[in-house]
Structures are given as structure tokens and as C-alpha cells.
Amino acid sequence: MIAGVQIIGILFSLVMIYLTYVYYKRGNYSVKSFFLWLAVWIGTLVLIGRPETAYGVMEALQIERTADFIVMAGFTFFSVVIFHMYVTVKKTNQKTEELVRKIATQKSSSKKKK
């Protein structure tokens, strides 16, 4: 019997799979990102729909409740995502700063020539 929470989780996963596809078609995702997120949402769908698929991993990690495992896995996954986003934003800020400096020096040197 599927519990109410499982139905909500399954619906959430299906909506996220659809949104991932829509954003990919709009060109917001690369093929690599599309397949990564598709795998995440399909994995979530399987884990929520059939929680017994995680029992082997849970036993090895000595986790007794499936909900605890899902929360820990989600926390770990999204911690990695946040770290990756932080690194990407830092790189983008550095590149923007370099570009602004380059443009500023070009404009100041062109004003001095006049």
C-alpha cells in the first residue's frame, strides 16, 4: 500500500522530471546537466516508490529507518550542489572582476590619448 507521503513524493518527482525536460528543451540545461538531474529525479522516484531498494545500503550504514536515510542522502546531495554552486559563483565573480578591470583600463588609456 502506498502511503500519502509516498504519493506526494512520487508526484513531486514526476513534476521535477517534467520541469527538467522543459528547461532542457528551452536550452537552460546542457545535455550533461539534463541527464544528471534526470538521474536524480528518477532515483528519487524509485527510492520513494520502492523504499526497500535502499535496504542494503541502509544496513551497511547501520541506518534503521528509511526516512532517516532519505533525509541524510538529500542533505548530503544538496550540500554537494551548494558547494558546487559556491565555487561556480566565485569563478564567475573573478572573471567579471577581471573583465571590468580590463574595460576600465582600456577606457582610461583611450581618454589619455585624446
Buried (B, 14 or more C-beta within 10 A) or exposed (E): EEEEEBEEBBEBBEEBBEEBBEBBEEEEBEEEEBEEBBEBBBBBBEBBBEBEEBEEEBEEEEBEEBEEBBEEBEEEEEEEEEEEEEEEEEEEEEEEEEEEEEEEEEEEEEEEEE
